[in-house]
Amino acid sequence: MVEKAAADFTAKRLVIICLTGMPGAGKSTVASSLKEKGFRVITMGDVIREEAMRLKLDLNDTNLGKLMVQLREEFGPGAVAELVVKKIDSTLMSKRNGDNAVLIVDGIRSIAEVTVLNRVGQVRLLAIHASSQVRFVHLKDRGRTDAPLAQSDFMVRERRELDVGISEVIALADEVISNNRPTISQLKANAFEIVMKWINSSKLNS
């Protein structure tokens, strides 16, 4: 009974803003801007990188991609989201004065992951969209160890994301922001406006 009451409290008080979109669309930019405004951010890619480091794997695109697929095959399509849930600690539940706790989860790739997070909070799904050409440039420019070196590498990564089910998540998003033409400041402002709208709405409904 105590566990059920705690779960009910969590689901009522925790708002989970999930960011989705194809690689390089601008999710990390949005997540970083929200973190700068004081929001707690958990990046699903970082969760996979932590697991790769635990397994002593090189942090390249091939290894990380294989590990992502392996986790889902071994533990189910919501496996990475289950690792995220383990990171949700009591500090997020300690809000007072009627405020809901808010968590940003960057990198949702499947409906199964949304289902997992729905168990512990009120989920809102924000998709960031950009053309393949724009995304390829973004990935190369950010210079991470898993960045594609050529267009062929990029297409392999695209197919892997689509096979996981990301297109369905994007299609079912509550809001979509285009990152084809806006400046970075516009992208950040648009995302913040949507997030605040959802937070204010959750306060009215809690």
C-alpha positions in Angstrom: 0.0 0.0 0.0 2.8 2.4 0.8 4.6 1.6 -2.5 1.3 2.2 -4.4 0.8 5.6 -2.6 4.3 6.6 -3.5 3.9 5.7 -7.1 0.6 7.6 -7.3 2.3 10.6 -5.8 5.2 10.4 -8.2 2.9 10.1 -11.2 0.9 13.1 -10.1 3.8 15.4 -9.2 6.5 14.5 -11.8 6.2 16.1 -15.3 8.5 14.4 -17.8 9.3 16.4 -21.0 10.6 13.9 -23.5 12.7 15.2 -26.5 12.7 13.2 -29.7 13.9 13.6 -33.2 16.4 12.1 -35.7 20.1 12.4 -34.9 21.4 15.9 -35.3 18.0 17.5 -35.3 18.8 19.8 -32.3 17.6 17.8 -29.3 20.9 18.3 -27.4 20.8 22.0 -28.1 17.3 22.2 -26.6 18.2 20.0 -23.7 21.3 22.1 -22.9 19.3 25.3 -23.0 16.7 23.9 -20.6 19.4 22.7 -18.3 20.8 26.2 -18.2 17.4 27.4 -17.0 17.6 25.0 -14.1 15.8 21.9 -15.3 17.1 18.5 -14.5 18.1 16.7 -17.7 18.8 13.0 -18.3 20.2 12.2 -21.8 19.4 8.7 -23.0 22.6 8.7 -25.1 24.6 9.3 -21.9 22.9 6.4 -20.2 24.1 4.2 -23.1 27.6 5.7 -22.9 27.7 5.0 -19.2 26.8 1.3 -19.9 29.4 1.2 -22.6 32.1 2.5 -20.2 31.0 -0.1 -17.6 31.6 -2.8 -20.3 34.9 -1.1 -21.3 33.8 -0.5 -24.9 35.3 2.3 -27.0 32.8 5.1 -27.3 32.3 5.1 -31.1 29.1 5.1 -33.1 29.4 1.4 -34.0 29.8 0.2 -30.4 27.1 2.5 -29.0 24.7 1.6 -31.8 25.2 -2.1 -31.2 24.8 -1.7 -27.5 21.6 0.2 -27.9 20.1 -2.5 -30.0 21.5 -5.2 -27.7 19.9 -3.7 -24.6 16.5 -3.6 -26.3 16.8 -7.1 -27.7 17.9 -8.5 -24.3 15.6 -6.6 -21.9 12.8 -5.3 -24.2 12.2 -2.2 -26.2 11.8 0.0 -23.1 15.2 -1.1 -21.7 17.0 2.2 -21.9 14.0 4.1 -20.4 14.1 1.6 -17.5 17.7 2.7 -16.8 16.5 6.3 -16.9 13.8 5.5 -14.3 16.6 4.2 -12.0 18.1 7.7 -12.2 15.0 9.4 -11.0 15.7 10.0 -7.3 13.8 11.4 -4.4 15.1 15.0 -4.9 12.7 15.3 -7.9 9.8 14.4 -5.6 10.6 17.0 -2.9 9.0 20.0 -4.4 6.9 22.1 -2.1 4.3 24.9 -2.4 2.3 22.8 -4.8 4.9 22.8 -7.6 5.3 19.8 -9.8 8.8 18.4 -10.3 10.0 18.5 -13.9 12.4 16.2 -15.7 13.7 16.6 -19.2 14.6 13.3 -20.9 16.6 13.8 -24.1 16.6 11.1 -26.8 13.3 9.1 -26.7 13.4 6.6 -29.6 10.3 4.4 -29.2 6.7 4.3 -27.9 7.8 1.6 -25.5 10.2 4.1 -23.8 7.3 6.6 -23.5 5.2 3.8 -21.9 7.9 3.1 -19.3 8.2 6.8 -18.4 4.4 7.2 -18.2 4.5 4.8 -15.2 6.4 7.4 -13.1 5.1 10.8 -14.4 3.0 12.9 -16.8 4.8 12.6 -20.1 4.8 15.3 -22.8 6.6 14.6 -26.1 8.4 17.3 -28.0 9.9 16.5 -31.4 12.6 18.5 -33.1 12.7 18.2 -36.9 15.4 19.1 -39.4 16.2 17.9 -42.9 18.8 15.1 -43.4 21.3 17.6 -44.9 21.0 19.9 -41.9 21.3 17.1 -39.4 24.4 15.6 -41.1 26.2 18.9 -40.8 25.1 19.3 -37.2 26.5 15.8 -36.3 29.8 16.5 -38.0 30.2 19.9 -36.4 29.6 18.8 -32.8 32.6 16.5 -33.1 31.7 13.8 -30.7 33.4 10.4 -30.8 30.2 8.8 -32.3 29.8 11.5 -35.1 29.5 10.1 -38.6 32.7 10.6 -40.7 30.9 10.2 -44.1 27.4 10.3 -45.6 27.4 6.4 -45.7 28.0 6.3 -41.9 25.2 8.8 -41.4 22.8 6.7 -43.4 23.6 3.6 -41.3 22.8 5.5 -38.2 19.5 6.8 -39.8 18.4 3.3 -40.6 19.3 2.0 -37.1 17.1 4.8 -35.5 14.2 4.1 -37.8 14.4 0.3 -37.0 14.1 1.1 -33.3 10.8 2.9 -34.0 11.7 6.6 -33.7 9.4 7.6 -36.7 6.3 6.5 -34.7 7.4 8.6 -31.7 7.9 11.7 -33.9 4.5 11.2 -35.5 2.8 11.0 -32.1 4.6 14.0 -30.6 2.4 16.5 -28.7 4.4 19.4 -30.4 6.9 19.6 -33.2 9.5 22.3 -33.7 11.3 22.8 -37.1 15.0 23.4 -36.9 15.6 23.9 -40.6 15.7 27.7 -40.6 15.4 29.2 -37.1 18.5 30.5 -35.3 19.7 28.7 -32.3 18.2 31.4 -30.1 14.8 31.0 -31.8 15.0 27.2 -31.4 15.7 27.5 -27.7 13.0 30.1 -27.2 10.4 28.0 -29.0 11.2 25.0 -26.9 11.1 26.9 -23.6 7.7 28.4 -24.5 6.2 25.0 -25.1 7.8 23.5 -22.0 6.4 26.3 -19.8 3.0 25.9 -21.4 3.0 22.2 -20.4 4.2 22.9 -16.9 1.6 25.5 -16.3 -1.1 23.2 -17.6 0.0 20.4 -15.3 -0.2 22.7 -12.3 -3.8 23.5 -13.2 -4.7 19.8 -13.6 -2.9 18.6 -10.5 
